[in-house]
Structures are given as C-alpha cells and as structure tokens.
C-alpha cells in the first residue's frame, strides 16, 4: 500500500497545533510547484532552457532560466493559497505580501527556488529548499517580522532534490520523511520512513579551494579529521550543490561545512532559506547544525538574505567541531 505525500501531510497536520486543512493545502502548493520545476529540469537539455536568463538575482548571481521558472512556479502556486500571508525568495529582494485579512493569512514561507543552479548546465543535482512559519502576531515591522523568526519557530521545513530520482524530504517537528516522485503516477510516494542521520560518519564535505581563507579553528578541525582523531579515516566529497551535499550527509552521515571565507566573511549560505530549514531537518534526524558560535536554529535573524557560517552533520562530528570552535 503506497502512502502519498498528501496522505502523509493530512496525518501530520493533525499533530500541528491549530493546523487545519489549510496547512496541507499550503504544502500541496509546494509539491505542485516542484513537480512543474522537475518536469522542466527533466527536459532542460531538449529545450532552450539552458543557459542564463540574462538577469541577476539579489545576490548578484547570474539567473539561470530554470531559476526564474522555479521561482515563478512557487510564487504562483503558493500565491493562490489563501493561508499564505507572505513569501520570501532568494530571487526576490523584498518579501511578497498578500493582504489576507479576511481569509486570515496565517503562514509565511521562505524558499530558495532552485539552489545550486550554477550546476544545471552540467546535469548535476539541484534543489528547492523551503521553510514555513506561522505568522507572528502583527508587529510594527509587519510581514518582515513574520519571516524574521528564529529557526526554532519553524512549523515545517523541507527540500526537493532533483536528480537520478526526485525526492522530497520534510519535517513538521515529528521526524524526517522522504518521498520519491513516481513519474508513472506523478505523485510523491513515501520511500524513507523516519530518516535518521548516522551519529558518526566518514565523509567531510567542504570547498577545500578556500581552505587558506578558513578561520584557524576550521583548518585545525579538518586536519584532526584527516589525522583520524575521531578514530576513523575520512573521505572528502564535495558536489558544490548544497541540497546534494546535505542529502548525502543526512543519509550517510559525516559533516558538511561552509566556513567564513575572504569572499564571504559571514559564510555564503543564507540563514532563512538554506541553513534554517536544513538545520531543522538535521536536528529532527538526530544530527546537529551550528554557525560556529551556537545552534543555527537559535540565531535571531536581522535580514531576510543574511548569510551565516554553516556546519551540519552527525552529532559526533558537530560536537567535535564545537570543542574546537
Ligand atoms: P562554492 C550554490 O551556488 C550554492 O549556493 C550552494 O548550493 C553550494 O553549497 C554553494 O553555493 C557552493 O559554493 O563557493 O563552494 O562554489
């Protein structure tokens, strides 16, 4: 008997205090948008969708055509959900807000519509990452206050990894579940019940080309791993697509790091729509995620596009890092 993600979400939302059908309707907006994106990615080589769209996003990065499509798909599908009050995307400088006073827009969603998009033209995994908050009580900063919440306040978080198979992994705070898209029926089907991150792995994942820029404690930590201070040999794996490097770390264990560098003194990865959702998943799977000075989920956000140093992995590797931070 197959369990589709719709069935699973309906069951999960009963656990979320105050969530009604609106939560599952909201998540169905995300699954629909990612299926639209998956279909485009699947055919990218056959359509004039490769290459740059000619624009630049707020990060100053050349926008790939699939970036634009993925962002528009999410904006469209989620914008139609009355329960959505505000959307934040890596591709948009400002939040997109919806005046839902009558329907009571109760959720804020932040997302990276297509992370790792620079890998698209060489057929390497890319991904969509999302994080869902209940709108904080109206504050003087309005919708910005609804999204600038600590990661611990997330109601749900997840990612879709587009690759040999397309998988959606998500949590609502009661464990981590993986669903594989079955192209024959166009549905995400439960394939990984209650994912647990191995406490101790044997892979570290970091862009070693930047190693000379890393703060000394990061360089020392990596050297200790290479010297088998945790009692085992480590291999180095780096795909350069966050969702792919995280997904491997979630399933196989080990540690992924994006330290501060000369080019990114606060780290390259964004707190709201990369570090927070993946940290929530990691902790729910028994792993850990830190910024070097504390847990990612405890960071008080100050800007929707702020960056943080990011170290995520099995408890043993992350605890060992924190003793050297
Ligand atoms: P670097 C992709 O552009 C991305 O945002 C993440 O997906 C990935 O982890 C990181 O950048 C790779 O950055 O500097 O190692 O190329």
Boltz pocket constraint, residues with backbone or C-beta under 6 A from the ligand:
constraints:
  - pocket:
      binder: B
      contacts: [[A, 115], [A, 116], [A, 117], [A, 118], [A, 207], [A, 240], [A, 241], [A, 242], [A, 243], [A, 245], [A, 268]]
      max_distance: 6.0
